């Protein structure tokens, strides 16, 4: 069952340090771009993943083609893709050893969420971490 209680979402966000953002955009008018900035300002390392702009940089971070290329442990995979693509991202996140999945607003895939939970990952669905950070009044995270 995806996390819905404030206490559980708070704990997940407080324990997270490194976020892989699948569907990150280098275009300032895209929601993923603004969310990446907010998460970075809050103290998270956000690693962008987007095969269309692999090798470029967004807000100082190298853009990877896929999760398997990231050479550091991933605490959370933030999915900025349509619901029909969430399952493949979840499967890649499981294979990459991520600890949690965060499906953005309007991204809903119950089967993928169940696969992630069966693999031991925490799941949040149809929410935005930037909104939740503000709503819960979370302090910035300390560097790992």
C-alpha positions as CSV (number, residue, x, y, z in Angstrom):
1,X,0.0,0.0,0.0
2,X,1.6,3.4,-1.0
3,X,2.4,5.7,1.9
4,X,-0.3,8.2,2.7
5,X,0.1,9.0,6.3
6,X,1.9,12.3,7.0
7,X,4.3,10.6,9.5
8,X,5.4,8.0,6.9
9,X,5.9,10.6,4.2
10,X,7.8,12.8,6.6
11,X,10.1,10.0,7.6
12,X,10.7,9.0,4.0
13,X,11.6,12.6,3.0
14,X,13.8,13.0,6.1
15,X,15.7,9.8,5.4
16,X,16.3,10.6,1.7
17,X,19.4,12.3,0.5
18,X,19.9,11.2,-3.2
19,X,17.0,11.4,-5.6
20,X,17.1,10.2,-9.2
21,X,14.6,12.2,-11.2
22,X,13.4,10.3,-14.2
23,X,11.9,12.7,-16.8
24,X,13.9,15.7,-15.6
25,X,13.8,18.6,-18.0
26,X,16.3,21.3,-18.9
27,X,13.4,23.6,-19.9
28,X,12.7,26.1,-17.1
29,X,8.9,26.1,-17.8
30,X,8.6,22.4,-17.1
31,X,7.4,21.3,-13.6
32,X,10.3,18.8,-13.2
33,X,12.8,21.6,-13.6
34,X,11.2,23.7,-10.8
35,X,10.8,20.7,-8.5
36,X,14.5,19.8,-9.1
37,X,15.5,23.3,-8.0
38,X,13.4,23.2,-4.9
39,X,14.7,19.8,-3.9
40,X,18.3,20.9,-4.4
41,X,17.7,24.0,-2.3
42,X,16.2,21.8,0.4
43,X,19.5,19.8,0.5
44,X,18.9,16.8,-1.7
45,X,21.2,15.7,-4.4
46,X,19.0,15.3,-7.5
47,X,20.4,13.3,-10.4
48,X,18.5,13.9,-13.6
49,X,17.6,11.0,-15.9
50,X,16.4,11.7,-19.4
51,X,17.6,9.8,-22.6
52,X,16.8,12.8,-24.8
53,X,19.4,15.0,-23.2
54,X,21.9,12.5,-21.9
55,X,25.3,14.0,-21.3
56,X,24.0,17.5,-20.7
57,X,23.7,19.2,-17.3
58,X,20.7,20.4,-15.4
59,X,21.3,22.6,-12.4
60,X,24.9,21.4,-12.1
61,X,24.1,17.7,-12.4
62,X,25.1,15.4,-15.3
63,X,22.0,13.9,-17.1
64,X,22.1,10.1,-17.3
65,X,20.3,8.0,-19.9
66,X,19.0,5.5,-17.5
67,X,19.0,4.6,-13.8
68,X,21.5,1.7,-14.2
69,X,24.2,4.2,-15.2
70,X,24.1,6.1,-11.9
71,X,27.1,5.1,-9.9
72,X,25.9,6.1,-6.4
73,X,23.2,4.7,-4.1
74,X,19.8,6.0,-5.0
75,X,17.5,6.7,-2.0
76,X,14.5,7.7,-4.1
77,X,13.4,7.6,-7.8
78,X,11.1,10.5,-8.5
79,X,9.0,9.7,-11.6
80,X,8.1,12.6,-13.9
81,X,6.6,10.3,-16.6
82,X,3.1,9.4,-17.7
83,X,1.4,6.6,-15.8
84,X,1.8,4.2,-18.7
85,X,5.6,4.5,-18.4
86,X,5.8,4.3,-14.6
87,X,6.0,0.5,-14.6
88,X,9.2,0.4,-16.6
89,X,10.8,3.0,-14.4
90,X,9.8,1.1,-11.3
91,X,11.4,-2.1,-12.7
92,X,14.6,-0.2,-13.4
93,X,14.5,1.3,-10.0
94,X,14.2,-2.1,-8.4
95,X,17.1,-3.4,-10.5
96,X,19.2,-0.3,-9.6
97,X,18.7,-0.9,-5.8
98,X,16.7,2.2,-5.1
99,X,15.1,2.4,-1.6
100,X,11.9,4.2,-2.6
101,X,9.7,5.2,-5.5
102,X,7.8,8.6,-5.7
103,X,5.2,8.9,-8.5
104,X,4.5,12.5,-9.2
105,X,1.0,14.1,-9.3
106,X,-1.3,12.2,-11.7
107,X,1.2,9.3,-12.0
108,X,-0.7,6.2,-10.9
109,X,0.3,2.6,-11.5
110,X,-1.0,0.2,-8.8
111,X,0.7,-2.8,-10.3
112,X,4.0,-1.1,-10.4
113,X,3.6,0.1,-6.9
114,X,2.8,-3.5,-5.8
115,X,6.0,-4.8,-7.5
116,X,8.1,-2.1,-5.8
117,X,6.6,-2.9,-2.4
118,X,7.1,-6.6,-2.9
119,X,10.8,-5.8,-3.6
120,X,11.0,-3.9,-0.3
121,X,10.8,-0.3,-1.7
122,X,8.6,2.4,-0.1
123,X,6.1,3.9,-2.5
124,X,4.4,7.3,-2.7
125,X,1.9,7.8,-5.6
126,X,0.1,10.8,-7.0
127,X,2.0,13.4,-4.9
128,X,4.8,15.9,-5.3
129,X,7.7,15.9,-2.9
130,X,8.1,19.7,-3.2
131,X,4.5,20.2,-2.2
132,X,4.8,17.7,0.6
133,X,8.0,19.3,2.0
134,X,6.2,22.7,2.2
135,X,2.9,21.2,3.5
136,X,4.7,19.3,6.3
137,X,7.0,22.2,7.1
138,X,10.2,20.0,6.8
139,X,13.5,21.5,7.6
140,X,16.3,21.2,4.9
141,X,18.1,17.8,5.0
142,X,21.7,17.7,6.2
143,X,24.4,16.5,3.8
144,X,25.2,12.8,4.1
